[in-house]
């Protein structure tokens, strides 16, 4: 969390970074400590999905290229 306690979310409906008074939580990813972190939310989701799909502990399929 930032020094001021401000939190940020990434809105999945509008593809924008929002503060506390944004869309419903079910339509958002977060909270993130900075607006920059929130702006990378979809990238982080993709990175985590790729890592999980290629983790042999969770998937018996060969890694995707």
C-alpha positions as a printed NumPy array, in Angstrom:
array([[  0.   ,   0.   ,   0.   ],
       [  1.203,   3.486,  -0.678],
       [  2.26 ,   5.806,   2.099],
       [ -1.076,   7.637,   2.003],
       [ -3.081,   4.419,   2.214],
       [ -4.601,   4.92 ,  -1.233],
       [ -5.515,   1.741,  -3.082],
       [ -6.161,   1.211,  -6.781],
       [ -8.139,  -1.335,  -8.785],
       [ -8.305,  -2.283, -12.453],
       [-11.867,  -2.169, -13.786],
       [-12.628,  -5.099, -16.077],
       [-15.661,  -3.329, -17.574],
       [-13.93 ,  -0.084, -18.517],
       [-10.286,  -1.233, -18.693],
       [ -9.23 ,   1.681, -16.531],
       [ -7.538,   2.196, -13.183],
       [ -9.939,   3.238, -10.446],
       [ -9.755,   4.42 ,  -6.879],
       [-11.932,   3.331,  -3.98 ],
       [-15.088,   4.859,  -5.458],
       [-15.052,   2.891,  -8.688],
       [-17.157,   0.09 , -10.088],
       [-18.38 ,  -2.902,  -8.083],
       [-15.642,  -5.098,  -6.639],
       [-16.823,  -8.081,  -8.669],
       [-15.941,  -6.092, -11.806],
       [-12.426,  -5.197, -10.628],
       [ -9.012,  -6.69 ,  -9.933],
       [ -7.099,  -5.518,  -6.901],
       [ -6.462,  -3.714,  -4.732],
       [ -2.986,  -2.672,  -5.823],
       [ -0.673,  -0.301,  -3.96 ],
       [ -0.095,   2.017,  -6.939],
       [ -1.958,   3.099, -10.053],
       [  0.919,   1.739, -12.142],
       [  0.563,  -1.704, -10.552],
       [ -3.178,  -1.634, -11.195],
       [ -2.592,  -0.684, -14.838],
       [ -0.578,  -3.905, -15.272],
       [ -3.304,  -6.121, -13.774],
       [ -4.146,  -7.985, -16.98 ],
       [ -0.457,  -8.561, -17.737],
       [  0.028, -10.032, -14.271],
       [ -3.003, -12.282, -14.716],
       [ -1.603, -13.586, -18.011],
       [  1.86 , -14.129, -16.499],
       [  0.381, -16.07 , -13.58 ],
       [ -1.868, -18.142, -15.857],
       [  1.095, -19.034, -18.079],
       [  3.226, -19.999, -15.085],
       [  0.444, -22.135, -13.649],
       [ -0.331, -23.846, -16.962],
       [  3.342, -24.728, -17.382],
       [  3.92 , -25.857, -13.778],
       [  4.394, -29.646, -13.789],
       [  3.044, -29.85 , -10.238],
       [ -0.375, -28.715, -11.496],
       [ -0.429, -29.861, -15.105],
       [  0.575, -33.146, -16.727],
       [  0.428, -31.666, -20.251],
       [  3.675, -30.619, -21.953],
       [  4.541, -26.887, -21.669],
       [  3.015, -24.626, -24.273],
       [  5.396, -22.852, -26.592]])
